[in-house]
Amino acid sequence: MKRFKGFIKKEFFHIFRDKRSLFILFGMPIVQILLFGFAITNEINNVDIAILDRANDSASKALIQKISASNYFSVKQFITNEEAIETAFKKGKIKAVLHINIHFNQELIKTKTASVQIITDATDPNTANTVANYMGSIISHYSKERNAAIPVNQVVVSETRMAYNPELKSVYMFVPGVMTVILMLVSAMMTSISITREKELGTMEILLVSPITPLQVILGKVFPYVFLSVINATVIVLLSIFVFNMPLQGSLWLLALESILFIISALALGILISTISATQQTAMMISLMGLMLPVILLSGFIFPISSMPLPLQYISNIIPAKWFIIIVKGIMLKGVGLEVLWKETVTLIAMTVVFIGISIKKYKIRLE
């Protein structure tokens, strides 16, 4: 019994000395519950919208004030014509446009009924449907408040139009998201074990005595997996177009180049994980547990980022998957080009450079 107690005591000391195990044991559950608690929500908050107010009268201004005063919507832009609606959507920031016709107040006075149009970006059908319902509810409440102030009964009717996805097909949301998740996790996992495998097999000494620089080692580890991941991406795109009937409104070549850029970014992140991990098991654990939840929850794949708490919105900016999902939806569903997606592209390039730079630094530290 004394030996058994000593053995248990030794195991406790061993666990407490291993900081990585302690983080996985205690840190990961805390991170997961916080992410699930704050990121998973069916509600919307601070959704960016634009206003096309062709009436520009007291009634329309009161309606706009009612909508902007809510916590659900943030009026970011006032547009002057219908052609500007498409431009606002293609930039990717605006999720809905409220279109008030030119005779809004006159129709309320003469016919007691006026209509407004709610146009939503339905590349994310769940969010689009929720936005339309929330805005419709505010418009209905506006009518009730207006009727309480005057003796006649006036009704404001909202008509909804779903841009880019009029049938609200969920596949339009899931294909770009699943494509991103698969490329991110598979690419990162493939390279995350590359350097740790060298350490475990004892072949790291060969790299130590070779004239190959750390940069060459990093690029050499990444390069073969680029081709394998490109095959993955090609299969996913072909399946999405020919099996799931996803439209491809934009340039196929631009989609291919952006996919390669994202793949390289994911592979570079995997190399970074490999340089800071002592074993293949640790690297795999970090790749799966450390990347899967942020990629799914904080990329905007399923849940709108604008509805999350502000700290999580800032954290989402360092998730490469967020930018790639914007790129894929922009090219495939909206048909936009690099002139619109340059910011996301530059962000992915910068992340790739940072990942490779940190990997080189960590690699040098471990070799010294």
Secondary structure, DSSP 8 states (H G I E B T S, - for coil): -HHHHHHHHHHHHHHHH-HHHHIIIIIHHHHHHHHHHHH--S---SEEEEEEESS-SHHHHHHHHHHHTSSSEEEEEE-SSTHHHHHHHHTS---EEEEE-TTHHHHHHHTSEEEEEEEEETTSHHHHHHHHHHHHHHHHHHHHHHHHHSSS--EEEEEEEEES-TT--THHHHHHHHHHHHHHHHHHHHHHTHHHHHHHHTTHHHHHHSS--HHHHHHHHHHHHHHHHHHHHHHHHHHHHHTS-----S-HHHHHHHHHHHHHHHHHHHHHHHHH-SSHHHHHHHHHHHHHHHHHHSSSSSS-GGGS-HHHHHHHTT-HHHHHHHHHHIIIII---HHHHHHHHHHHHHHHHHHHHHHHHHHHHHH-
